[in-house]
Amino acid sequence: MYRVDLMENFWRPQLSALKTPIPVTPEIDPLILVIDDAVIAGWNNEGLPSDRMSTENATILTTCERWPLMVDPQLQGIKWIKQRYGERIKVIRLGQKGYLDKIEQAIAAGDILLIENIDESIEAVLDPLLGRNTIKKGRAIKLGDKEIEYHPDFRLILQTKLANPHYKPEMQAQTTLINFTVTKDGLEDQLLADVVAKERPDLERLKSDLTKQQNEFKITLKRLEDNLLAR
């Protein structure tokens, strides 16, 4: 996996090569420093596949500073996002009737806005939004000739169905690219689940129920631990 290769063959050697080397625990997993089992369990109950790649993608998407851009040809990421945020998320496509008005409303209301199925380029009118070029000390933003109130809770998520998109450097600098393409391990898990669901639907339902129950136990355990520590 390219992320493991990046960490083992670039990041760790760079830390060791510093004038004052930074010690790193050999077997440390960066993922556990950012997220915990209870959060992952919640994601899985919302429909996120349980493979490592999907967990990493969800962690990046929920913690990144720049707007996330999902490369999502199999629509796994967008399915999870819609399930996770439910009625709180507004979904649009660029070019649809009144899409700019809907973007402006979402910005002013502090909504979570999902722009799905984008191409390799985006209308120039949205450049200030991608770059978060706010004015009036972050309280407003200009789209075209309109000045819109910028709600601090506004969040933008971009998604493309293109399997191998090529974005301009400016857009890559303004977003966090996240590859939601299904991996071999993830595909094997899904195919196995489909086969079992076809041959023994009772077993697949039981497995699904037990997995969900186990995830609920993890969430409850974390909540109880937090309550105990807070006393």
C-alpha positions as CSV (number, residue, x, y, z in Angstrom):
1,M,0.0,0.0,0.0
2,Y,1.4,3.4,-1.0
3,R,0.7,5.0,2.4
4,V,2.7,2.3,4.2
5,D,5.5,2.7,1.6
6,L,5.4,6.5,2.1
7,M,5.7,6.1,5.9
8,E,8.3,3.4,6.0
9,N,10.6,4.5,3.1
10,F,10.2,8.3,3.3
11,W,8.8,9.7,6.5
12,R,10.7,7.5,9.1
13,P,14.1,7.9,7.3
14,Q,13.5,11.6,7.1
15,L,12.9,11.8,10.9
16,S,16.0,9.7,11.5
17,A,18.1,11.9,9.2
18,L,17.4,15.2,10.9
19,K,20.2,17.0,12.7
20,T,18.5,16.1,15.9
21,P,16.8,12.8,15.1
22,I,13.2,12.3,16.3
23,P,12.8,8.9,17.8
24,V,9.7,6.9,16.6
25,T,8.4,3.7,18.1
26,P,9.1,1.0,15.5
27,E,5.7,-0.6,15.4
28,I,3.6,2.5,16.0
29,D,0.4,2.9,14.0
30,P,-0.3,6.5,13.2
31,L,-4.0,5.7,12.8
32,I,-4.5,5.0,16.6
33,L,-3.0,8.5,17.4
34,V,-5.9,10.1,15.4
35,I,-8.9,7.9,15.9
36,D,-10.2,5.2,18.3
37,D,-12.0,1.9,18.0
38,A,-15.3,3.4,19.1
39,V,-15.3,6.0,16.3
40,I,-14.4,3.3,13.7
41,A,-17.2,1.1,15.0
42,G,-19.6,3.9,14.5
43,W,-18.4,4.4,11.0
44,N,-18.8,0.7,10.2
45,N,-22.4,0.8,11.6
46,E,-23.0,3.7,9.2
47,G,-22.0,1.5,6.2
48,L,-18.3,2.2,5.9
49,P,-16.4,-1.0,4.8
50,S,-14.2,-2.4,7.5
51,D,-11.0,-2.8,5.5
52,R,-8.0,-0.8,6.5
53,M,-8.0,1.5,3.5
54,S,-11.6,2.6,4.1
55,T,-10.8,3.3,7.7
56,E,-7.8,5.5,6.7
57,N,-9.9,7.3,4.1
58,A,-12.6,8.1,6.6
59,T,-10.0,9.3,9.1
60,I,-8.5,11.6,6.6
61,L,-11.9,12.9,5.4
62,T,-13.1,13.8,8.9
63,T,-9.8,15.4,10.1
64,C,-8.3,17.1,7.1
65,E,-8.0,20.9,7.1
66,R,-8.6,21.4,3.4
67,W,-11.8,20.4,1.6
68,P,-11.8,16.7,0.9
69,L,-12.1,15.5,-2.7
70,M,-13.1,11.8,-2.9
71,V,-11.9,9.8,-5.9
72,D,-14.9,7.4,-5.7
73,P,-15.6,5.4,-8.9
74,Q,-17.5,2.6,-7.0
75,L,-19.5,5.2,-5.0
76,Q,-18.5,3.5,-1.7
77,G,-17.4,6.8,-0.1
78,I,-20.5,8.8,-1.2
79,K,-22.8,6.1,0.1
80,W,-21.2,6.2,3.5
81,I,-21.2,10.0,3.6
82,K,-24.9,10.2,2.9
83,Q,-25.6,7.6,5.5
84,R,-23.4,9.3,8.1
85,Y,-24.8,12.8,7.7
86,G,-28.4,12.0,6.7
87,E,-30.7,15.0,6.4
88,R,-27.8,17.3,7.5
89,I,-26.1,17.0,4.2
90,K,-27.1,19.0,1.0
91,V,-26.3,17.2,-2.3
92,I,-25.9,19.0,-5.6
93,R,-24.3,18.5,-9.0
94,L,-22.5,21.3,-10.8
95,G,-24.6,22.5,-13.8
96,Q,-27.9,21.5,-12.4
97,K,-30.7,24.1,-12.3
98,G,-30.1,26.7,-9.5
99,Y,-26.9,25.0,-8.2
100,L,-25.2,28.3,-7.4
101,D,-28.2,29.5,-5.3
102,K,-28.0,26.2,-3.4
103,I,-24.3,26.6,-2.8
104,E,-24.9,30.1,-1.5
105,Q,-27.7,28.9,0.8
106,A,-25.5,26.2,2.2
107,I,-22.6,28.6,2.9
108,A,-24.9,31.0,4.7
109,A,-26.7,28.3,6.7
110,G,-23.5,26.4,7.8
111,D,-24.6,23.2,6.1
112,I,-22.5,20.2,5.0
113,L,-22.5,20.5,1.2
114,L,-21.6,17.5,-1.0
115,I,-20.9,18.3,-4.7
116,E,-21.0,15.0,-6.4
117,N,-19.7,13.7,-9.7
118,I,-17.4,16.6,-10.5
119,D,-15.2,16.6,-13.6
120,E,-11.4,17.4,-13.8
121,S,-12.2,21.2,-13.8
122,I,-14.5,23.3,-11.8
123,E,-16.1,26.6,-12.7
124,A,-13.9,29.6,-11.9
125,V,-16.7,31.2,-9.9
126,L,-16.1,28.6,-7.2
127,D,-12.3,29.3,-6.9
128,P,-12.8,31.5,-3.8
129,L,-14.8,28.8,-2.1
130,L,-12.1,26.1,-2.8
131,G,-9.4,28.4,-1.6
132,R,-11.5,29.6,1.4
133,N,-10.8,33.2,0.3
134,T,-13.0,34.8,2.9
135,I,-13.3,38.6,3.5
136,K,-14.3,40.7,6.4
137,K,-12.3,38.7,8.9
138,G,-13.8,35.4,7.7
139,R,-17.4,36.5,8.0
140,A,-18.1,36.6,4.2
141,I,-17.0,35.3,0.9
142,K,-17.5,36.5,-2.7
143,L,-18.9,34.2,-5.4
144,G,-19.0,36.0,-8.7
145,D,-20.4,39.4,-8.0
146,K,-22.2,38.3,-4.9
147,E,-21.0,38.7,-1.3
148,I,-22.3,35.9,0.9
149,E,-22.3,35.5,4.7
150,Y,-19.8,32.7,5.5
151,H,-21.1,30.5,8.4
152,P,-18.2,29.0,10.4
153,D,-19.9,25.6,10.5
154,F,-20.0,25.3,6.6
155,R,-18.2,22.2,5.3
156,L,-17.6,21.2,1.7
157,I,-17.1,17.7,0.4
158,L,-16.3,17.0,-3.3
159,Q,-16.7,13.7,-5.1
160,T,-15.8,12.4,-8.5
161,K,-16.6,9.1,-10.2
162,L,-13.5,9.4,-12.5
163,A,-11.2,6.5,-11.7
164,N,-8.0,8.3,-12.6
165,P,-8.6,12.1,-12.7
166,H,-5.9,14.6,-13.4
167,Y,-6.5,17.9,-11.5
168,K,-4.6,21.1,-11.9
169,P,-1.9,21.8,-9.2
170,E,-4.0,24.7,-7.9
171,M,-6.9,22.4,-7.2
172,Q,-4.7,19.8,-5.6
173,A,-3.3,22.4,-3.4
174,Q,-6.7,23.6,-2.3
175,T,-8.2,20.1,-1.6
176,T,-7.2,16.9,0.1
177,L,-7.4,14.1,-2.5
178,I,-8.7,10.8,-0.9
179,N,-8.7,7.6,-3.0
180,F,-11.9,5.6,-2.2
181,T,-11.3,3.1,-5.0
182,V,-12.1,-0.4,-3.8
183,T,-8.9,-2.4,-2.9
184,K,-8.3,-6.1,-3.5
185,D,-9.0,-6.9,0.2
186,G,-12.1,-4.8,0.2
187,L,-13.4,-6.4,-3.0
188,E,-12.8,-9.9,-1.6
189,D,-14.7,-9.1,1.6
190,Q,-17.7,-7.7,-0.4
191,L,-17.7,-10.6,-2.9
192,L,-17.6,-13.1,0.0
193,A,-20.5,-11.3,1.7
194,D,-22.5,-11.3,-1.6
195,V,-21.9,-15.0,-2.1
196,V,-23.0,-15.8,1.5
197,A,-26.0,-13.6,1.2
198,K,-27.0,-15.5,-1.9
199,E,-26.3,-19.0,-0.6
200,R,-27.1,-18.5,3.1
201,P,-29.0,-15.3,3.7
202,D,-29.7,-16.3,7.2
203,L,-26.0,-16.5,8.0
204,E,-25.2,-13.2,6.4
205,R,-28.0,-11.5,8.4
206,L,-26.7,-13.1,11.6
207,K,-23.1,-11.9,10.8
208,S,-24.4,-8.4,10.0
209,D,-26.4,-8.3,13.3
210,L,-23.5,-9.6,15.4
211,T,-21.0,-7.2,13.8
212,K,-23.3,-4.3,14.5
213,Q,-23.8,-5.4,18.0
214,Q,-20.1,-5.8,18.6
215,N,-19.6,-2.2,17.3
216,E,-22.3,-1.0,19.6
217,F,-20.4,-2.6,22.5
218,K,-17.2,-0.8,21.5
219,I,-19.0,2.5,21.4
220,T,-20.7,1.9,24.8
221,L,-17.4,0.8,26.4
222,K,-15.6,4.0,25.2
223,R,-18.4,6.1,26.6
224,L,-18.3,4.4,29.9
225,E,-14.5,4.7,30.1
226,D,-14.8,8.5,29.3
227,N,-17.5,8.9,32.0
228,L,-15.3,7.1,34.5
229,L,-12.3,9.2,33.8
230,A,-14.4,12.4,34.0
231,R,-15.4,11.7,37.6
